[in-house]
């Protein structure tokens, strides 16, 4: 009991501390910023794009660290891609965990850290957020490059140095290497400072290594899934010439891969080595597999997401709608944490029997039905 009280007091102090790492996530929920849709990136950085003057002003906002402000001021238009990447990460996180006890809750009223105290615990969930965020930045910056929205980059011409058989490079290959480099610089720029040789923030050096490892895993989830797209040219569809280029995958593909890695994340600890050898993360127990560069890693067990915890910003699962017949995470047995559930009947009116009417309309009827809902106690 005493230990729990001490832990809560420490967390309260940390949550109240200004300058929590990576508070740039708030850029992903501000209405003035535009988004990049998740359907393979086929959306656009369109309406609501801020001009160069206001972009420079926004680069100096309080949500960014001095290093991130410098990166932004170096290329103010990149702020739009960063905002889009943050929005991608948040939306994908909420999609992947929509049925779990922790459903990637955010608090728009807390610009210092929209994920609250959850990010002060180096858990599996924090590992996923760092990975999906780094992936989101790499993805949106890469897409902005290929569209000509950024002056520092364009298409990836390095692929043309390869000489494949039966087809040739053409079109605009999206430069994931530039996107990765920018994402890495941006993520590192959001880290806690080093004071007197000691890394500040949750878990110190171990936390820093964990965040960098997971961020790199997120970027690799995008790069390893780059697609080769080809188009045929020739008389009467003969495909005498086949031109190909590299394209980003659907962001949902990377999100699903990282969600699966979250389930199998590796518990690690800091291993200090002698001499000038740098410290590194190793499995917490000898029987655990050593994680590779694409795995997610974590240092601490997850907090209890079943009950409300205002200190950590955890809403709990009371009042959540569950699936009575499911054996998965959304099932009432798991989601309600053994507290049971209540069944209620709602009178729902929605469109039905829709028909296409030439030309060009869709007409629907309004149907009413009684629908059962199961709500966690």
NORPEBEL-V302616 format. One record per helix or strand of 3 or more residues. SS is the DSSP state (h for helix, s for strand). FROM is the first residue (numbers start at 1). LEN is the number of residues. Records with the same first field share a line. If there is no record, write none. Layout:
SS: FROM-LEN / FROM-LEN
//
This chain:
h: 2-15 / 23-6 / 52-8 / 66-9 / 78-19 / 116-5 / 124-23 / 158-4 / 176-14 / 204-20 / 235-3 / 251-13 / 332-4
s: 227-7 / 241-7 / 266-6 / 280-4 / 321-3 / 341-17 / 361-16
//
